[in-house]
Amino acid sequence: MSLSLLNRRTVLTATASLVATGASGLLAPALAQGIAPTPSMRAGANNYLPGAPIVERIGGGGFLMSGTVRRAGDGAPLAGQRIQIWAHTTEGHERDPHSHGATLTDANGVFRLEMPQIIPAFGQPHGHVAYDGEDFESVFLRPVMRRAGDTSLSADFVLKPV
């Protein structure tokens, strides 16, 4: 038998073994990690006010901020998590206490809070949304609206336990 045939046979056998175990062996660690936590965004914590009150809505409303909150790893929805929301709106600047409010997630990990229309600040219409609790690592998001006239904005969190 030639040396090139042995090399070819060895390569084919090794490749077949790798493919066969890849599905169960090499991929398993990646799948075991599950859903990664959401990293905080740059400038997400700007003008954050710890302890903003839980409210039915911020100001006169008309704009909807919403999203979901899940646990890192298994992706399970997290009920009862405190989410703080603030923005530069038609009724105030993002540093104004009356422009801040908090809400809790429902049984499906969903939060919704009505607030005044977000308007551009520093050239961009954006909101601020933060996980505002103690059981998970803090996450601050700064989602940007596609257009200044949009009447809703969504932000999703995946939280890592502390």
C-alpha positions as CSV (number, residue, x, y, z in Angstrom):
1,M,0.0,0.0,0.0
2,S,1.3,3.4,-0.8
3,L,2.1,6.1,1.8
4,S,-0.3,8.6,0.1
5,L,-3.2,6.1,0.5
6,L,-2.5,5.7,4.2
7,N,-2.4,9.4,4.7
8,R,-5.6,9.9,2.8
9,R,-7.3,7.1,4.7
10,T,-6.0,8.5,8.0
11,V,-7.3,12.0,7.1
12,L,-10.7,10.6,6.0
13,T,-11.0,8.6,9.2
14,A,-10.0,11.5,11.4
15,T,-12.5,13.8,9.6
16,A,-15.3,11.3,10.0
17,S,-14.5,10.9,13.7
18,L,-14.5,14.7,14.2
19,V,-17.8,15.1,12.4
20,A,-19.4,12.2,14.4
21,T,-18.2,13.5,17.8
22,G,-18.6,17.2,16.9
23,A,-22.4,17.1,17.2
24,S,-22.2,15.5,20.7
25,G,-18.7,16.3,22.0
26,L,-17.4,19.6,20.6
27,L,-20.7,21.4,20.4
28,A,-22.0,20.4,23.8
29,P,-19.9,23.0,25.8
30,A,-21.2,25.8,23.5
31,L,-24.8,24.7,24.0
32,A,-24.4,24.2,27.7
33,Q,-23.5,27.9,28.2
34,G,-27.0,28.8,26.8
35,I,-28.0,32.4,26.5
36,A,-25.3,35.0,27.3
37,P,-26.0,38.0,29.6
38,T,-26.7,41.4,28.0
39,P,-23.7,43.7,28.5
40,S,-24.3,47.3,29.6
41,M,-24.2,49.9,26.8
42,R,-21.8,52.8,26.7
43,A,-23.7,55.9,28.1
44,G,-26.5,53.7,29.2
45,A,-26.2,54.8,32.9
46,N,-26.1,58.6,32.0
47,N,-28.4,60.5,34.4
48,Y,-29.5,57.3,36.2
49,L,-31.3,58.1,39.5
50,P,-31.3,55.2,41.9
51,G,-34.6,54.4,43.5
52,A,-37.0,55.9,41.0
53,P,-40.5,55.2,42.1
54,I,-42.7,52.5,40.5
55,V,-45.3,54.3,38.5
56,E,-48.3,53.5,36.2
57,R,-46.8,55.9,33.6
58,I,-44.3,58.7,33.3
59,G,-46.0,62.1,32.7
60,G,-48.8,62.3,30.2
61,G,-47.8,59.2,28.3
62,G,-48.2,58.7,24.6
63,F,-45.0,56.8,24.0
64,L,-44.5,53.1,24.9
65,M,-41.2,51.7,26.2
66,S,-41.3,47.9,26.5
67,G,-39.2,44.8,26.5
68,T,-38.4,41.4,28.0
69,V,-36.2,40.2,30.8
70,R,-34.7,36.7,30.9
71,R,-32.2,34.8,33.0
72,A,-28.8,34.1,31.5
73,G,-28.1,30.5,30.8
74,D,-31.5,29.0,30.4
75,G,-33.4,32.0,29.1
76,A,-36.2,31.7,31.5
77,P,-38.5,34.8,31.8
78,L,-38.0,36.7,35.0
79,A,-41.1,38.0,36.8
80,G,-41.2,40.8,39.3
81,Q,-37.9,42.4,38.1
82,R,-37.6,46.2,38.6
83,I,-36.8,48.1,35.4
84,Q,-36.1,51.8,35.4
85,I,-36.8,54.0,32.4
86,W,-35.9,57.6,31.6
87,A,-35.4,59.8,28.6
88,H,-35.3,63.3,27.2
89,T,-39.0,63.9,26.3
90,T,-41.5,66.5,25.4
91,E,-42.1,67.0,29.2
92,G,-38.5,67.1,30.5
93,H,-34.8,66.3,30.3
94,E,-33.5,62.9,31.2
95,R,-31.8,64.3,34.3
96,D,-35.1,65.5,35.7
97,P,-36.5,63.3,38.5
98,H,-40.1,63.5,36.9
99,S,-38.6,62.0,33.7
100,H,-37.8,58.8,35.5
101,G,-40.0,55.9,36.5
102,A,-39.8,52.2,37.2
103,T,-42.0,49.2,36.5
104,L,-42.0,45.5,37.3
105,T,-41.9,42.6,34.8
106,D,-45.0,40.4,34.5
107,A,-45.1,36.6,34.8
108,N,-43.7,36.3,31.2
109,G,-40.8,38.7,32.0
110,V,-42.4,41.5,29.9
111,F,-42.3,45.2,31.0
112,R,-44.3,48.1,29.6
113,L,-44.3,51.7,30.6
114,E,-46.0,54.6,28.9
115,M,-44.2,57.9,28.9
116,P,-44.1,61.2,27.0
117,Q,-42.8,61.3,23.5
118,I,-39.0,60.9,23.4
119,I,-37.3,63.7,21.5
120,P,-33.7,63.9,20.2
121,A,-31.0,64.7,22.7
122,F,-27.4,65.1,21.4
123,G,-28.8,64.5,17.9
124,Q,-30.4,61.1,18.6
125,P,-33.8,60.2,19.9
126,H,-33.0,57.6,22.5
127,G,-34.2,56.2,25.8
128,H,-32.5,54.7,28.9
129,V,-33.6,51.4,30.4
130,A,-31.9,49.7,33.4
131,Y,-32.3,46.6,35.4
132,D,-32.7,48.2,38.8
133,G,-32.6,45.4,41.3
134,E,-30.2,43.4,43.6
135,D,-30.5,39.8,42.5
136,F,-28.7,40.2,39.1
137,E,-25.8,42.2,37.8
138,S,-26.8,45.8,36.8
139,V,-27.4,46.4,33.1
140,F,-27.9,49.8,31.5
141,L,-29.2,50.1,27.9
142,R,-29.4,53.1,25.7
143,P,-31.6,52.1,22.7
144,V,-31.8,54.5,19.8
145,M,-35.0,55.1,17.9
146,R,-35.0,54.6,14.1
147,R,-36.9,57.9,13.6
148,A,-37.7,60.8,15.9
149,G,-41.5,60.3,15.2
150,D,-41.6,56.7,16.4
151,T,-44.0,56.1,19.3
152,S,-42.5,53.1,20.8
153,L,-39.1,51.6,21.7
154,S,-38.1,48.1,22.9
155,A,-35.2,46.8,24.9
156,D,-34.6,43.2,26.0
157,F,-32.4,42.1,28.9
158,V,-30.7,38.8,29.7
159,L,-29.5,39.1,33.3
160,K,-26.7,37.3,35.1
161,P,-27.3,36.4,38.8
162,V,-24.9,38.1,41.2
